[in-house]
Amino acid sequence: MSNEPILFLDVDGVLNSIDQLDESRRFLGMAPMHVAALARILAETDAKVVVSSAWRIGGIGPGSRFWDELSRHGANGELVLRRVVDKTDSLWNEAPDKQSVRGFEIQSWREKNGHAGPFVIVDDDSDMGPLKPHLVKTTSQRGLTPAIANQIIRRFRRESILREAAE
């Protein structure tokens, strides 16, 4: 996994969004259009997924809310679940800067796992610290749109080309 492309995935504001809220103003779960966009990214880039969302706290395996929600999305959800390889640790207390906790958790995962390959972070927040250049930001209003999916695919392709040229 050290050189494989990794997508660090947030859920709220990425796979669900405000435009997917029901009348009670509670999230309905993961929106089909957002899960389809994620599945397209993974199919076109061969990226693996590391869950960096607060949803990781309840686990990401069978029986977890994360797993159950994706399982409801047919072939797209199954493709995503096959690509999920891990989750970041929750390191709020260890983070030296509370303004970049998510970035610290992602960098800690990369170091712990010896990951030196391309990576993209998809999130509706910006707490990435020095990893911010790897962030493709969604909005909590719209989530993972086809245009943002295209941007992520281009990022992975550009990083692959640059790596091949350097070798």
JOLIN-V253181 format. One record per run of one state. SS is the DSSP state (H for helix, E for strand, - for the rest). FROM is the first residue (numbers start at 1). LEN is the number of residues. If there is no record, write none. Layout:
# JOLIN-V253181
ss = [SS,SS]
from = [FROM,FROM]
len = [LEN,LEN]
This chain:
# JOLIN-V253181
ss = [-,E,-,E,-,E,-,H,E,-,E,-,H,-,E,-,H,-,H,-,H,E,-,H,-,E,-,H,E,-,H,-]
from = [1,6,10,12,13,16,17,18,21,22,27,28,32,46,48,52,54,59,65,72,74,84,88,98,113,119,124,129,135,138,146,167]
len = [5,4,2,1,3,1,1,3,1,5,1,4,14,2,4,2,5,6,7,2,10,4,10,15,6,5,5,6,3,8,21,1]
